[in-house]
Amino acid sequence: KGADDELSDDLLTVKLRWKQPEGSVSTLREFPLADRGETFEEASDDLRFASAVASFGMLLRGSKESGEMTYKKVGQIAGEALGDDPGSYRTEFTDLVRKAMKN
């Protein structure tokens, strides 16, 4: 529900606030993200890879918010979402996940 208690298609709103380096007044920008009805598997490689990275962080710190996520599942998601990988940073991440699975 939105501020006026009406139903909304928005999943979330990203709010960014910043100041210029020498500034004293902050600027606020809001970006609503709507539910387009797509499944996780239909999401972009970038979004799926970012979700794997976030899940990995939650697993490393033992967050109860990680739900049913496992290192194996993180590795699977990341491996399937490598996409364009200049510098091989995404591949390096999948190597880190494999190392974490062994420990």
C-alpha positions in Angstrom: 0.0 0.0 0.0 1.1 3.5 -0.7 1.1 6.5 1.6 -2.6 7.0 0.7 -3.4 3.4 1.6 -4.2 2.5 -2.1 -2.7 -0.7 -3.5 0.5 -0.2 -5.5 2.4 -2.3 -8.0 5.7 -1.0 -6.5 7.9 -3.6 -4.9 10.1 -1.1 -3.3 11.4 2.4 -3.5 15.1 3.1 -3.5 15.8 6.5 -1.8 19.2 8.1 -2.3 20.3 11.2 -0.4 23.7 12.9 -1.0 25.6 16.2 -0.7 28.1 17.7 -3.0 31.6 17.5 -1.5 31.6 21.1 -0.3 27.8 21.4 -0.1 25.6 21.9 2.9 22.2 21.0 1.3 21.4 17.4 0.5 19.5 16.1 -2.5 17.0 13.3 -2.3 16.0 11.1 -5.3 13.5 8.4 -5.1 13.2 5.5 -7.6 10.1 3.3 -7.3 10.5 -0.2 -8.7 7.4 -1.9 -10.0 6.5 -5.6 -10.1 6.6 -6.6 -13.7 5.4 -10.1 -13.0 8.7 -11.7 -14.1 10.2 -14.7 -12.3 13.7 -14.6 -10.8 15.0 -16.8 -13.6 13.8 -14.1 -16.1 15.7 -11.3 -14.3 18.8 -9.9 -15.9 22.2 -11.5 -15.3 23.2 -8.4 -13.3 20.3 -8.6 -10.9 20.6 -12.4 -10.4 24.4 -12.1 -9.8 23.9 -9.2 -7.4 21.4 -11.3 -5.4 24.0 -14.1 -5.2 26.6 -11.7 -3.8 24.1 -10.3 -1.3 23.1 -13.8 -0.2 26.7 -14.8 0.1 27.3 -11.9 2.5 24.3 -12.9 4.6 25.5 -16.5 4.8 29.0 -15.4 5.8 27.7 -13.3 8.7 25.2 -16.0 9.8 22.1 -13.8 9.1 18.8 -15.3 10.0 17.4 -13.4 7.0 19.2 -15.7 4.6 16.3 -18.0 4.7 16.8 -21.3 2.8 19.8 -20.0 0.9 23.0 -22.2 0.9 26.5 -21.7 -0.4 25.7 -24.3 -3.1 22.6 -22.3 -4.2 24.6 -19.0 -4.2 27.3 -20.7 -6.4 24.6 -22.0 -8.8 22.9 -18.6 -9.2 26.2 -16.8 -9.7 27.5 -19.4 -12.1 24.3 -19.1 -14.2 24.5 -15.3 -14.2 28.1 -14.7 -15.2 27.1 -12.7 -18.3 29.7 -10.3 -19.6 32.6 -10.7 -17.1 35.4 -8.2 -18.1 38.3 -8.7 -15.6 36.9 -12.1 -14.6 35.6 -10.6 -11.3 32.4 -12.6 -11.4 34.4 -15.8 -12.0 36.6 -14.9 -9.1 33.5 -14.6 -6.9 32.3 -18.0 -7.9 35.8 -19.3 -6.8 35.3 -17.7 -3.4 31.9 -19.4 -3.0 33.4 -22.8 -3.8 36.1 -22.2 -1.2 33.5 -21.2 1.4 31.5 -24.5 0.6 34.6 -26.5 1.5 35.0 -24.9 4.9 
